[in-house]
Amino acid sequence: MNMSSGNGQPVIRRLSEQVVNRIAAGEVIERPAAALKELVENAIDSGARRIQIRLDRGGMDRIEVTDDGCGMSPGDLRLAVERHCTSKLRDETLVRISTLGFRGEALPSIGAAARLTVMSRLRDSDSAWAIRVEGGVVGEVEPCAGSPGTRVLVEDMFFATPARRKFLKSPRVESSHAENVVRRLALSAPHVAFRLEFDQRLILDLPVQDMAARVAAILESGHADGLLPVEGQRGDLKLSGFICAPSVHRATANGQMLMVNGRPVVDPVLRTAVRVAYRNVMEHGRHAVVALSLEIPPEQVDVNVHPAKTELRYADSAAVRALVIGSLGRALGTGAGVAGVRPDLLQSRGPSPARIWYPPERSADATGLSTRLAAPIGASGAADPGLPTGFAESTLPLSALPAARKVVPEGPEQPAADMTPAIDHPLGAAVAQVLGTYIVSQTADGALVLVDQHAAHERLTHEILRQQYLGGEIRAQRLLLPEVVDLPARQVAVLLSFSVALGRLGIEIEPFGGTAVLVRTMPALLGKEDPVGMLRDLAEELEADDLASPAQADALDARMDAIIARMACHGSVRAGRKLTHEEMNALLRDMERTPRSGTCSHGRPTWLKLEKADLERMFGRR
């Protein structure tokens, strides 16, 4: 109710402490998961080695967090429920913050919106003490029974602020948010055991673990062998963690666990860097699954941006992005077979973009020529030391890979690599070809590997073209008879605007009337590929991207990789072509040597692995 003086002018008055606390609670505690986050952070900061969490109806009815941390004395307990009282700040500069919490607002905010009971006992004390807060009204500290550590009970969330309670979602949705919070915090503290129950159902039971095992458990990747380690440093910045292969992805970014100085964050700078790093190896619209930890000097980051403490400001955000993109690029630059990809890890994708179908090839190219690949070249034009050195010596026999041709003279012909089937290779030795499309191989440990021959060779061709494009070495092959490609006028205009860039790829075009272009050359690497079908696909590819512009360097770089991907698709071994054992093993070996070969140019997996446990589960033996 507005208050005014006798002449109708509003009068400023001081709000009561209870109203102030309820207003502040709206910033800190927006839903039960937010309250749970604050309570678990307090438990971790207390030095707990085990944290037990129980929720009823997504936390709307009850949240209980029990830890075996240092506990609190009666005096500390009384201060803990007052606003802006904390034991976690050593000074008032707000620069070197080493704890998860530091604002002193969590317990007062929860007590202002719900019924809060805190019971705590010091490790060397004979008894425990309790204090109760209901709707901002603080009770007296009283003795009670309890084990060393702290137990916090929150009941009837938002009973004192019914307007906020009406905006809560269903218990299932609120439980999902709460579980996500616990997973992120558990990842930040692998030295702490976590147990999480929803409505008396066990959701998580994590023992004390090393980081690799904790990441595997949190990301639900089965075991640490399916993860790619990440290490990187740039000045005072250090990045570490684990990531899943590009073929493992999700519809949302909930699978991205990001930490800065041990603090779980939802940071747009880091998420953008992850998206850029995966851009050319993952299906469009999908999100990578990663667990990354950034160590940064405290004075170079501000964590006091938002009461939830999940948003940050960096003194040099460009350096952070460069570190993440570079480190993930090196980790993703491994050949196939390094990180196992099991069918149960692949998420449902929904309808996939239509792929071009090609009729089976009638005969193999038996010219016997081969191509020696140059060292991989990164976006800067320099060789990337983080990529496998074996890739520089890969030899692709044309009997197995007909799209490969020697397009750049490199001195004496290199001897063919030893392609003797060896079961101890990461992708094993070829056993058979199924449906004229899939290669079945067996590894030394008895696992079965399935390879999509077209998807795999598409990536190999992509990487050759990409290297040559970045090195300015793509050789064009003039057509005996120039091809005329009829297209809608708008697509003709788009193609002609990229004519210079396409020329660098070995595709020379020129206008041929208002609705056609004339194709004079094609990349020699692609051999006798039909230029008409390729130009039509490239025109649709460029037209579909509203941001595609030959005048924008970043957009051009992304577009050229997409164009190269389309060219690689046209120039690859077709599904339906029968391969010999020698050809199949040659393809497997080159997959192991080629960076990013775990997915094709469209981001789909090129290989899957079925281990003994997977087979036993499928046949009901476990």
N, C-alpha and C positions, 0 to 999 in steps of 0.2 A: 504494500500500500504506500502510495506517495505521501510524504509529509510536507506540509507547506506552512508558511507563516500566515499571519492574519491577512496580509495583502496578496496572498496567492502565490508568492514566490517559493520554489522548492527549497527545502532546508537540507543541507548536508549533515548526515549523521554517521556515526561509527557503527559498522556492522558487528553483531555479536560474534564471539569466537566460534560458536558452533556453525553459524552461517558461513563464516570465512573458511572453515575447514571443509564444509561440504562443497563450496565452490572450488577450492583447491583440489579436492578429491576427484572432481570431474576431469582435471588435467592429467592426473597420475593414474587413476583407476578407471579406465573406460569400459572394461569388461572383466569377468572373473580371471581370464588368462593374464591380464595385466597385474592383478593382485597377486596371483600365483608367482609371476616373474619376480616381483619385489621380494616375496617371502623366500623363494629359493636362492636369490642373490644374497640375501642376508645370511642364510644358512651356509652358503659357500664361503662368504667373507668371515664367518665365525670360526673357520678352520675345521668344519665337519668332515668326517671321513665316510659317513653314511647318511643319506637323506631319504626319508620315506614320505610319499605324497599320496593322499587319498582325496578324491573328489566325488561328490554326489550331484547328479544332474548338471554335469558340466561346470560345477563350482557355484552354481546359482544358489543351491541349498547349503552346501558345506564344502569348505576347503580345509584340509588338515596337513600341515607340514611339520615333520619331526626330524630333528638332527641331533648329532652327538658332538656338537661344537663346544666352544668355551663356556657358554651359558652367561647369565647376567645376575648381578646382585640385586637386592630389592631397590636400592637407589637408582641403579642403571635402568631397571625395569620401569620405574616411574618416569624417568626422562625419555625412555624409548618411545612412549606414546605421545610425546609433546612434539609439536612442529619444530623443525630445524634444529633438532638435537641429534648429534651423530658422534660416533667414536672413530670415524674413518678418515677424517681430514686432519693431516698433521700441521697444515698451515692454512692461511686464507687466500692463497694466490690462485687456487683452482687450476694449477698447471700440472703438477705431478700427482695425478690421481691413480692409485694402484689398486683400488678396490672396485667391485662392481657397483656398489651403492655409495653415495656420499652426500645426498641432498637432505637427508633427515625428514622425508615427507611420507614415506611408504606407510608405516604403521598408523600415524595420525590420519592419513587419508582413508585407509581401510576402516579404521574405527569410526570415522565420520559417516561412512556410507553403509556400514554393516554392523553386526554384533561380533566383536573381536575379543578373544581371550588369549593371553600370552602366558605360558607357564615356563619357567626357566630355573636351572640349577647350575651353579658353578661346579667345576669338576672336583674341587676339594671341599665342597660344602656338604653339610649333613642333611639339608632339606631344600625343597624347591619353593618357589614363590610364584604367585599368579596375580595378574591384573586384568580387569575387564573394562572394555569401552563399548558403549552402545549409542550409536547415532551421535557421536562426539562427546557424550557424557562419560567422564573418566571415573572409575571406581577406585577403591583403596587397594593397596598391595597386601595380599594375604598369603599365609603359608599354605602349602599344598603338597601332595605326594608327586614325585616325579624323578626320572633318571637324569643323570648329568646331560646337559645340553638344553635345547629349547624346543617346545611344542607350541605351535600357533594354530588356533582354531578360528575360522571365519565362517559365520552362519548368516543366512538370510541376506545375501548380497544385495545392496541397494534398497533395503527396506526403508531407510531414512530418506532416500531420493527416488520415489516411485516413478518419476518421469524417466529417469535413466533406466530403470528396470524394464520398462515397457519396450525399450529398443533392443533388448537382448534377443538373440536368435534362439533356435531350438537347442535342447541339451546336447544333441549330436554335434551341432556346429560349434558350440562353446567348448565341448570336449576336444574337438579337433584343434582349435586354437590353443588350448591348454597343453595338449600333447606336443604341438610344435614348439611351444616355449620350453618345455622340459627337455626335449631333444637338443635344442640349441645350447641350453645351459649345461646339459650333461656332456656335450662335446667340448665345452670350454673347460671342463674339470674332469679329465679321465682318471684323476687320482681319487675321485669320490665315487662311492657306490650309490646307485639310484634305484629306487623301487617306486613304480607309479601304478595306482589302482583307480579305476573308474567304476563307481557303483559296485564295489567289491569284486571287480574283474581285473585281473593282472594284465597290465599293458606293457610295462617295461620292467626288467629286472637285470640291471647292469652291474657287474662286479667292478672292482678297481681294475683298470686295464691300461695298457700302453695306448698311445694315440692311434696307431694303425688299427688295432682291434676295436677301439671305441668308434672310430670313423666307420669301419665296416658294419658295426652294429647299428649305428645311428642312420647311416644311409641305406641300411638293409641290403647291402651288396653281397651278403653271404659270407665272404671272407676277404681278408686283406689282399689276397693274390689277385683279385679282380680289380684292384685300384692302381692308378698310376701316381707315383710320388711326384711332388712338386717342390722344388727348391729354387730360390732366386734371391739376389741381393743387388741393391742399387744404392750406393752410398750408405746412409744410416738405416735404410729401409730393408727389411728382411721378410721374405714370404716363404711359407712352408705349408704343407698339407697334402691332401690326396684328392684325385679327381677320378670320375668314371670315364670310360671310353665314350666317344661321341655317339655310339650306337645305343647307349643307355641314356634316356632323357625323359622328361616329364612335360605335362601340359602347362604347368605353372612353375614359378621360381621357388616353390617351397622346398625343393631339394637342394637349394644352395645355402650351405651353412658357412657364414662369414664371420670372422672374429678379428678385432683390432685390439692389440695389447690384451688379449685374453677376454675381451668383452664381446658377446654376440651382438651383431649389428644387422640392420637391414639398410644397407648403404647403396645409394644409386651409383656412386662412382665405381665401387667394386663390381656391382652387378653389370654395369655397362661394359667394363673391361672384360668380364667373363663372356658376355655375349659376343663381343668383337673377336675374342680369341677362338671361339667355337664357330664363328660365322661361316667359314668355308668347309666345315666338316660335319655339320649337323643339319637336319631337316629344318626348313624355314618354319618359324612359329613354335618350335620346341625349345625347352630350356635344359641346360646342362645340370648335372648332378655333381656338386663339388663340396669339399670341406677345406677351407683355406684360412690361414692365420697370418695376419700382417703384424709385424713388430715395427713400431715407429716411435721415435723419441717423443715423449709426452708433450714437449713444448711445440711440436709440429702438428698437433691435432687437438681440436676442441670437442670434448664430449658433452659439454654443458649447453647443448643446442636446444634440446627438448626434454621435458620431464621424464620421458620414457628412456632416454639415454641410448637410443638405437640409431640416431642420426648424428653424423659427424661433419666437421669442417676440417679440411686439410690446408696446411700452409702451401703445399705444392701438390695439387691434385693431379697434374699432368705426370709427375714422377711416379705417383702411385699407379695410375693407369698403365704407364709404360712398363713398370715392373710386373704387374699382373699379366698383361698381354704377352710380354716376352717370355715369362716363366711358363705360362700355360702353353704357349706355342712350342717351346722346347719339349715339354712333356707329351704333347700331342703329336710330335714329330717322329714318334717311334713307328716301326713297322708292325704289321699284323702279327699276332701271336704273343705279344708282350702281356697284355691284360686280357684274361679270359672273358668272353662274352657268352653268357648262358641264356637260354630262351626265357627263363623266369624273370630275368632282369629287364627284358624289353617291354616297354609300356605300350598300351594300346594307343595307336596313332589316329584311329578313325580313317576316313577315306584318304588314300594317298593320291598325290597328283598323278595324272595319267602319264604313263611312260610310253615312248615310241616302241612299236613292235617291228621287228625286222624278221624276214624269212630266214630259215636256217641256211648257212653257207653250204654250198655243194662240194667245195674242195678247199684244201688247205694251201696256203702260200708256201712253196717249198724252195724259195730262192736261196735259203741258207744264210741270208745277210743277218747282221745283228747290230744293235745299237749300244754303245757304251755311254752311260749317263754321266753327265757332269755333276760335280758336287752341288747339293741343293742350295738354292739362292733364296734368301729371304727378301722381304719387301724393300729392304735398304739396298739390295743389289749385292750384298756381301755374303759369303758362305756362312751358314749358321753353324757354329761349333756345337750347338746342342743337339743336332740331328745325328743319326747313326752314321758312322764312317763307312759302313759297308755299302751304303746307298751309292757312293761314288764309284763303286766297282761292279754295279749290277749289269748283267748281260741278259738281254731278252732275245732268245732264239725266235726267228720268224716262224718256225714250224709250230711254235706254241702261241706266239703273240703276233699275228699277222699285221697289226697296225703299226708296229715298230719298224722304222727304217733309218738307215744311216743318213742323216740330213746335214751333218757338219763334219768335214774331214778332220780327223784327230790323229793322223799319223798311221803307223802300222795297225793292221786289224788285231784286236785283242783276242786272245784265245778264249774259247767258250768255257764258262765256269763248269765245275764238276756237278752234274745234275743227278748223280746217283741217289736214288731214294734212300733217305736216312730218317729212321723213325724218331731219332732224338732231336729233330728240328722242332721249333715251337709249334708249327702247324702240322707236324708229323709227315708221314709218307702216304701218298695217294693209294687208295684201295679200289675205288670204282667211281664211275660217273653215273648219276641218276637223272632220268628224264632229260638227258642231253643238256642239262643246265647246272646241276649241282655236283661238286666234287666231294667225295667222302674220303677222309683220311683218318689215320690212327696215330696217336702220339705215343711216346715211350711209356707214359703212365697208364695207357689203356683207354684214354679218353677219345671220343669221336669228334672230329671237326668237320663241319659242313661249310662249303665255300660256294658262293654264287659266282660262277665264272665270268659272267658279263659284268656284274657290279665290281668285281675285283680288277678286271683288266681295264675297266673304265677309269678307276682311280689311278692305275699305273700310267695310262695314256695321259690323263689329266696332269700328273706330276711332270711328265716329260715335256708336255706343251708349256706348262707354267714355267719351268726352268728356262726353256728356250725363249719364251716371250720376255721374261725378265732380263735375260742375257742378250736380247736382240739377235738371236740366232735362228729363228724360224725361217726355213727356206720355203719359198713359194714354188709351186710346180704349175707351169702354164698349161692350160687346157688346149687340146688339139682344136676343138671347136668351142668357142665361148658359149656359155649357157645363158639363156634369157629366162629370168624368173619373174613371173607376173605376181604382183602383190597389190593390196589396197594402197591408195596414194599416201595415206598417213604412215604406213609401214615403210614405204619407199623413202619418205622424208627422214624417218628415224635412222634407217640404214645408212643413207648418204651422209647424215650428220656425224656418223661414226666411221666414215670411210678411211680416215687416216689411222685410227686405232685398229680397224679390221685389217688394213694393209700390213701392220706390224705382225699380225697373226697369219699372214700369208694369203689373205683373202682380198683380192683386188676387184673392186666393183666400180661401176660407173653408171650414170643415168641412161635409161633406154626408153624414153617416152615417159609420160606421166604416171603410168601404173606398172612399171617394170624396171629392173636393174639388169645390167650385163655383168656376168661373172667371168673374169679372165684367168684368174689363178686360184689355186687351192693349196693348203699346206701339204707339202710333200709327205709328211708323216702319216697323213690319213689315206694315202694311196688313191684308190679309185672311188672314194666316197662320193655319193650323189650330191652335187652342190645345190640342186633345187630344194630337196628336203631340208638340208641344213640351213640355207638362207631363210626359208620360211620359218623354221624354228627360231633362228636368231632374231628375226624381225619381231616375232611374237614375244620373245624374251625381253627385248629392249622396250617394246611398246608397253608391256605390262608394268614396267617400273616408272612411276611418275617422277622419280628423282634422277633418272638416268640423264646425264648431261655430259657431253665431251669436254665441257669447260670446267667441270668440278673434279678436282684431282681425286678426292676421297670416293665420290660416286663412281668415277671412272674405274678406279682400282677394283671396287666391288663388282661392277658390271663386267669388267674384263675377265674376272675369275668365273663369273657365271657363264660368260660366252665360251670360255675354255672348257668349262664343264659340259656344256652342250656339245661342243665339238668332240670331246672325249667320248661322250655317249654314242655319237655316230660312228666313231672310229674304233670301237672296241669289239672283242670277240662276242659274237651273238649267242644268246640263249638258243639251244637246239643244235649247236655244233658239237660233233663228237670229237673228243680229245683222246690222244694216247696217254699211257701212264707217264711217258717221258714229258709230254706237254703239260700234263696236270702237275707233276712235281716241279717243273720249271716255273709254272705260275705261282705255286706255293712259295718257292724260294724267293722270287722277286717280290711277293707280297711282304715277306719278312724283312726285306731290305729297304722297302720304299716307305718314306714318311707318309703318315696319315692314311695308310691303306686299310685301316680298320673299318672305314666307311667309304661308300662310293661318292661320286661327285654331288649326289643329291642328299647325302647324309644318311643313307640307309646302310645297315650293316653288310659287310662283305663276307663275314664268317661268323659262325656260332660254334660253341663248344659244349658237348654233352659229357660231363664227367661221370664216373662210376655212380656217385650218389644220385645224380640226376636220373640215370637210367634205372636204378633201383627204385626210386620214387615213382617213376612213370609206370613201372611194372608191378607196383604194390609190394615190393620186397622190404620196404622200410615203413 
